[in-house]
Structure formats: structure tokens, C-alpha cells
Amino acid sequence: MPEALKERSEIQEQYKWDLTRMYADDAAWEKALDAFDAQLQALAAYAGKLNTAAGLRAWFDAQTRAERTLSDLFCYASLRRSEDTRAEAAQVMYARAMAKYVQYGETAAFAEPEILALPEETLQAMLEDEQLKPYRFLMENLLRRKPHTLSAAEEQLLASFGEVISAPGEISDNLQDADLVFDPVTDSQGSRVEVTGSNYILLQSSTDRTLRQNAFRSYYKGYRQHINTFAATYSANVKAAAAEAKARHYESSRAMSMAGENIPASVYDNLVATVRKHLPAMYRYVALRKKILGVDELHYYDVYAPLMPDSEARYTYEQAQQMVLDAVAPLGEDYVEQVKKAFATRWIDVYPNRGKSGGAYSSGSYDSDPYILTNFTGTLDSVSTIAHEMGHSMHTWHSNHAQPPQYAGYTLFVAEVASTVNENLMIEQLLKKEQEPHARLALLNQYLENFKGTVYRQTMFAEFEREAHAMAERGEALNPAALNALYRGLIADYFGPELVMDDEVQYEWARIPHFYRNFYVYKYATGYSTAVALSEGILNEGEPAVKRYREFLSMGGSAYPLDELRHAGVDLTTPAPVDAALNKFERILDDAEATLARL
């Protein structure tokens, strides 16, 4: 039975991230926040002066410094808030940092319209000016957005609505993390078990089917009771995106979201079409899961259950660290040494505690460590999560050390590549060592689950998002009935006839936080497909593939993401990488079926 959650004060310091390397304490953060106003005033003074190469260079330098400071302020406040979402002081810090972001947006809103209002010949001459060489790609990207940039007054007005536009996501997060309470449940032995947002997936991974079912019912009862609120927040989020897209002269909110990274819609649509082509493989996996579990009916609360309960293993955090180090060894000694340093210098906030944000993430600024939040529970999935988030953080570390601040930030489109490469390296290494059928099948289950969760499910989410935004743009209501029906239909399509459609399934969309980051989820699937190609190359080709991959990690945001991936050896403008990834899924499935036959 899962242990009761501890208060944060009960967690040993060695298992908490060390934020003192950002700010000594909250008082130091407060001082820096107050001092930031002077930078905002300095930025405002550039209005009307962006008509020469020298003036533009001075502006870009000042803007880069301000964004660097603001990133530090926001990152620290966000991390402190994640430690305990119930803590009022941290919530206030986060709100104040968000307000500064909005204030910065309002202050800087004049710049792009002022620059883009210059004559074309002036802009082209500036592009070639040596003074602007450090910002040349930034300028090229800015000129690409010229048709969708509004006047200075209009941009400032849009920027002033920043907090309002982000409010639906904030409301949904607070409802889920702080206010939503679930009924406790009993397991098959009659013992009482607490259900929370942070332990729900762990409960769904239990070998106790009674516990899984009861937790499932309790969890989605909570969402059903608030489904009108969730529908209202999501509808508001979609409508805000549609309104901004219309104001910026994009054909849709999807076009606006993808334009930022210069990704054509065909990449999105190819992904959906290619994954749908491979749905029979998912149906095979669902059937295999039903067979191994030995159930008459496969329900949604069975889809995370371990296939080999007798082989279920638990790992200490120290064991998990060594497993990660072993997995990334093919990436080079210096890579391994940096990961060791990450563990030793407390980049990671390890264990769950009451009020702590659920899930896991990597977050940092240009000047900070790339911190990692996890809710480690000792499962193989928890170990894989550390490897995954360490991939993010090492991508950030490489970019920050190779690029100037204006180009260090890589785009979301490539954000899931390094994390998934790490995961794949880990699972491949474990499979290489393990031939005992029970243990091997457990590992293959983990691998298949990674594909299911990251390629199939995220593409399903992408379909949901594509259709929900299209519905709003057609003037259709995004009420609970419409959203529930849309999601239920996609579950049926993606999981096939073997899955029993429990009533609770239709509410799952409400718990997906990434739906508030418009058109983000498809990048998990494209990123995973890319990572399959890269990890296969690293293991099979060796040093040349490692070299290309390490160069990719160091590119940050210095090129468009599709070009960065081509440099690494993957072309996502074709269906080939997704096809190859799902062919790999089928080979793993073949292995699982053959391993089952040896039991």
C-alpha cells in the first residue's frame, strides 16, 4: 500500500533541490524583483530610437539583459510555488512574477511594430550590418513574422491582456493541484488509501485491481463534479487563442501556434495520418495486455497495470541515479560527469510531499541550474522519469554553455527529443542485460507503454486539440457534452474494440494540463519519433551519431527546429520518422509476444 504523503518539512534536505544558487532566500528574490523596475524604465526609453543599426543593437542588448533577469525571477518563483501549491507566500511570489512578465510585455510591445514599420531596404541593410551580427537570426525570424505583427498600440493592448489570457490555465491548475479533493478508497484487503493528483497514476499502476478500479472511480468522480468549470476554463482558453489568431491575421489558432517555430501544418497532419495507419498495432497491444492480465474485460483502469506483477521491482533513489548514469554512458565521459554533478549538487527535488505539484518537469534560467521536479516512488517508471527529465536538463545545460542568451532557449518542438533519447537508452540497456522471461516482459511493457503514452496518446490528444479549436472557430459550443463526446470517440478509435468504455473515460480530457499550452502535445509524438531514430543511431552507429546528437544539443534556438533536426539526421517533413518509430513499436510487440510464449 502506498505510504501516506509527508509534509515538505519532513523530507531530508539532500532530496530537495538547492535554489540558493539562484537567490540566497526569498528576501533576495524580493530585492531583485524591485530592482527590475529600473530595467523596465530603461527599456521604455528606447521607443522611437530603433531606426539605426546602432540603436537596434543597443535595444537588443538591453532586451536580452532584461529577459535574462526576468527569467531568473520567474523561474525561482515558479519552483518555490511547485514545492507546496498550498503555500500562500509562494503563490503570491508567482503571481507577482507573472505580473512582471505582463508589465515587461507591455513595456516592450512597441519594439517589433517600430522595427517592422521601417522601409524594407532599411531592414535589409540592417540585416547586413556588422553591429547586428549577434542578432542576425533573431532579425530574420522577426521579419518572417512581419505580416502578423500589429501596430505598436495594438501590440501593447494585446500584451496588457497577458494575465487574462493565461487565467484559464491558472484556474485549471489551481483547481487540480490545490482545491480538488478525491474520496479515499479501499484496496482488496479493505485498507483505506488516499487518492491525490500526484499518486493517481501510481495507484493505476498497482497490481491490486480493486484498488485500481476504486481509485479510478474516485478520481473521475472529482472531475465529473467540476466538469462544467473545466469546460468553461478550456473553452475560454480556446476562444482566447482564436481571437488572437484572428487579430494577427492567421487562418487559425493552430496556424498561429505553429508559425512561431516555422513548422508547416503538414507535419502535424502527417503525424495524425501516420499514427492512424498504425492503429492496428495498438489494438494488438491492447489485446496482449488483456491476455496477460487474464481479465474477461479490459477497462481503462487496466491500461497502466504492470503486465508481470511477480516481476514488479522497486528501486531506491541511489539505485536510480546509477541506472541513469549507466544508460547515458554511450553519450561520452564528459556527459556522464555532468550528470553526476547534477545529482551531487541537488538539481533535483525528488520525493512527493503534500501540496507539491504533480508529475515531473525540468525548469531553469540561463544563469541557473536546469532544475528537475519529480515525484519519485521507486518504480521503473519513476527511474525512467529521472532519465527523461535529465535529458531535458542536459539539453538546457549544453545550449546554455554553447549559445549566447538570445539563442540559448530551444523551442518546444525539439524539447522532448533529448529527454526521450535518455529514456530509450535506458530501456535498451536494461533489455540487453535481461533475458529471464518475466523480467524481460516487464521491461518490454515499459517500452511499449512509452510508445503508447508518447506517440499514440499524444497524437490522440493532438486530434482532440485540433478538433476542439476547429469547433470553436466554426462557432460551435465547447460545452461538457461536446468535449466529452469528442474525447470518448477518440479513445474508442485509438484503443479499439477490446477496451470497455467506462463512463469515466470521457472526463479524462479535463486533467490534461498541456491542453492549455495550445498545440503543444503533438510535439511529444514528433519528438519521440525523432528520439527513436537518434537513439538507434547512437547505439548502432556509434561516434558519428553521438557527434551529430551532441551538436544538436548545443544548437539551442540558433536555427529553426526542423533545420536543427535535419542536422541531427532526422527529417520530419516526411512521414518516414513516425513510420520508422511505429515499426519499432511493432518489433517490440513481437518481442513481447515471443517472450510471453516462453513463460
Buried (B, 14 or more C-beta within 10 A) or exposed (E): EBEEBEEBEEBEEEBBBBBEBBBEEBEEBBEBBEEBEEBBEEBEEBBEEBBBBEBBBBBBEBBBBBBBBBBBBBBBBBBBBBBBBBBEEBBEBBBBBBEBBBBBBBBBBBBBBBBBBBEEEBBEEBBEBEBBEBBBBBBEBBBEBBEBBBBBEBBBBBBBBBBEBBBBBBBBBEBBBBEBEBEEBEBBEEEEBBBBBBBBBBBBBBBBBBBBBBBBBBBBBBBBEBBEBBBBBBBBBBBBBBBBBBBBEBEBBBBBBBBBBBBBBEBBEBBBEBBBEBBEBBBBBBBBBBBBBEBEEBBBBBBBBBBBBEBBEEBEBEEBBEBBBBBBEBBBEEBBEBBEEBBEEBBBBBBBBBBBBBBBBBBBBBBBBBBBBBBBBBBBBBBBBBBBBBBBBBBBBBBBEBBEBBBBBBBBBBBBBBBBBBBBBBBBBBBEEBEEBBBBBBBBBBBBBBBBBBBBBBBBBBBBBBBBBBBBBEEEEBEBEBBBEBBBBBBEEBBBEBBBBBEBBBBBBBBBBBBBBBBBBBBBBBBBBBBBBBBBBBBEEEEEBBEBBBBBBBBBBBBBBBEBBBBBBBEBBEBBBBBBBBEBBBEBBEBBBEBBEEE
